Amino acid sequence: MGIFTRFSDIVNSNINAILDKAEDPEKIVRLMIQEMEDTLVEVRSAAARSIADKKDLNRKLESLDREHFDWDSKAELALRKDREDLAKAALIEKSRVAAAQEALKQDYMAVDDGLAKLNDDIARLEAKLQDAKARQKALLARHKTANSRLAARKKIHDYKIDDAMIRFEQYTRRIDDVESRIEAYDLGLPKDLNHQFASLEAEESVQQEFEALKRRVSGEPSTE
């Protein structure tokens, strides 16, 4: 016995209500789909038997129609030949065949009505099955997303992540320390390009004056 026990339980079920009450919706949907597929096979088998019965009844009715016509023809022939006894006997047989025809027609109509209902039931069950399969895909997608989010949350709260962040902060502080030491060496030095060129020009002017002083002291002629 599955989650459903009768066909009517399935086609009249409210999938939303069942899932809302279920502790494990994915499991319930799987069971529902399995039960629906099994029931669909049974209903289709019943429909196949009804179709076979309908064909068999149709053949029997056709045979009785021929027999009915045959006894009617025999009664007419017997009457033309002045054999009223045979005509009456033929009419009795004709009446028997007519009664059998009426009974078979009732059976045929019952089978035909049952087959029509089975056809409706199959359509309703297939609709329920498609709905359940769609819900199953949605639940699986939600479950996959939830697992991914859970894994991400676990990693965020993992001590390894915290430890890595601490090491990263330590490494960042070491870099800051080295950069600070480099900047300390540059304290008091001109930073912009104009100051650097001014320094070069001043050095060149001093060098020129120094060379001129050396020549005057040594008595060398000036190059100017």
Secondary structure, DSSP 8 states (H G I E B T S, - for coil): --S--SHHHHHT--HHHHHHH-SSHHHHHHHHHHHHHHHHHHHHHHHHHHHHHHHHHHHHHHHHHHHHHHHHHHHHHHHHTT-HHHHHHHHHHHHHHHHHHHHHHHHHHHHHHHHHHHHHHHHHHHHHHHHHHHHHHHHHHHHHHHHHHHHHHHHHT-HHHHHHHHHHHHHHHHHHHHHHHHHHHTTTS--SHHHHHHHHHHHHHHHHHHHHHHHHHHT-----
